[in-house]
Amino acid sequence: MRFGILEFLTLAGSLGLFIYGMKAMSEGLQKVAGSRMRDVMKVMTANRVLSVFTGFFTTVLIQLSSVTSVMVVSFANAGLITVRQSIGVLMGANIGTTVKALLFSALGFASMDIHFFALPIIGLAFPLLFLKSRHSKPIGDFMVGFAILFLGLEFLKNMIPVPNDDGISILGGIADHGMLSVLLFTGLGMLFTMMVQSSSVALAATMVLCQRGIIGYEMAAATVLGMNLGTTVTANLAALVANVWGRRAARAHFVIKAIGVIWALLLFGPYLRVIDGYVTEVHGTSPYVNGDVLVWALTYLHISFNIVNTLLLIGFVPQIERIVTRMVPSRTEDDKEFRLEYINDPVMAVSPELSLIEARKEISKFGKLTASMTGMVNQLLVSTNDAERTDLFGKVARYEDITDRLEVEISKYLTRTSAEAKDEEMSEQIRAMLAIISDLERIGDIFYQMSRLLERKHEERLWFTPEQRNNLQDLLKLLDRAFTIMLKNLDAEDGHVAIDEAVEAEQHINQLRDQLRRMHLKSIETGDYNVKSGLIYNDLFSSCEKVGDHVINVSEALVGDV
């Protein structure tokens, strides 16, 4: 068989058809069951065993372990599950993806003609694509994807050249160097899986190579081990823009697979003989001598590798967590101040719902940052140490700059998310969040302006009376109380916002501001203190009241009053 440009493009097209079918099948399943799987994953991670089952069933239903692994990284990134919980889910996902290997062996490499069942499936699915039912089109997408997947596999089998063809038999030539060849094919399996970002595609291609007699049992087994390691790349690519917890979850996926590949390579000969014995007993012939059962040997290898690896490592989840914690150390406090912690890029978002959860957590952190500025202003008010004042003023200025950047970044994230909003309720949540980050940014501006006033007072050697200083501190205490309620509301579940408490705290701020204004005007009339310091004093308590207004706006936005 001649293998030129046209044949190469046909082979690439066959691979593309296979990948497209898998993608369509996965997306159809995600539309039907994806949101439920996300809910299940959040609930069923109470212990490591439940986490494993959660990962297994999620991957069986979604049919792409890479989707599950990216989902896990996203959940860890959003703080919905811990790194320890994510490790169990990833172990389960590794087992869940082996179900597809069984399908390939049972259907894709059976003696029956794939057209016999693939085309009728498309015929059944076709009407579903045009029905108005919410689930009919996703089910139709799944059925069409399932059929295209196996049609692509059939074309792939037919397009792989025979061993005697130029440029292909070289694979057989590098398979005769013992353990060096094993390591080489492990690396090739890893690299190919990294390129196609799917262990299922790599497994199917390996099975085709085996069926055509291009590579034997041992080298195919090494390729399967390599592809198990290569499949961790997807989650680690997604984690490039993740926070420290998301990156730890991705590294955990790599560590789990790497440990498995190490022990499998150390026991490579005995391990393959065990698989050989089982295949011989079940199918009546050995994969060493009969290529027809090689696909089943690879299937059993793939399944047993992930099951045994999970059983070996399930008791060492805390140790794996410690390893990945050392691999991805926590950022310093200064780093955290300057970076988004829960959201980074829309590639991390599995769904608009998860995007909003991530944004809500980021906004909660934003709220904590602005609340902490109250203490800085309070310290500036009473501090007489020049070095301490310089440090405090610089910190307030830095925090104000951070609030500006947080507003821009979260706003951009929410704007991108709004394009995928599924309903009006989700759109309302996005509008509320946009209003909240605007209020929080304005709070940062006001605190910065207050710090400038206090710095001017210090530079011009103006002084407050003890009564003025105490009055401002009382007002700042009321602001602290209002911020505490606001932060509680930002972390509250829907329907549990303490709006009455927030309103009451804001009323107390207004009442004290009014009282201070009356006292201030009276003091000016009687000439009790310097006019310049009095103007700064007036601006400060008026600014506190403005901060209180923005704080109550946050709680009101949370209950839909935007």
Secondary structure, DSSP 4 states (H G I P E B T S, - for coil): ----HHHHHHHHHHHHHHHHHHHHHHHHHIIIIIHHHHHHHHHS-SSHHHHHHHHHHHHHHH--HHHHHHHHHHHHHTTSS-HHHHHHHHHHHHHHTHHHHHHIIIIITSSS-THHHHHHHHHHHHHHTT--STTHHHHHHHHHHHHHHHHHHHHHHHHSPPTTSTTTTHHHHTT-STHHHHHHHHHHHHHHHHHHT-HHHHHHHHHHHHHTTSS-HHHHHHHHHHHHHHTTHHHHHHGGGS-HHHHHHHHHHHHHHHHHHHHHHHTHHHHHHHHHHHHHHHHSS-TTT-GGGHHHHHHHHHHHHHHHHHHHHGGGHHHHHHHHHHHSPPPPHHHHHHS-SS---GGG-SSHHHHHHHHHHHHHHHHHHHHHHHHHHHHHHH---HHHHHHHHHHHHHHHHHHHHHHHHHHHHHHHHHTT--SHHHHHHHHHHHHHHHHHHHHHHHHHHHHHHHHHHHHTT----HHHHHHHHHHHHHHHHHHHHHHHHHHSPTT---HHHHHHHHHHHHHHHHHHHHHHHHHHHHT-S-HHHHHHHHHHHHHHHHHHHHHHHHHHHHTT--
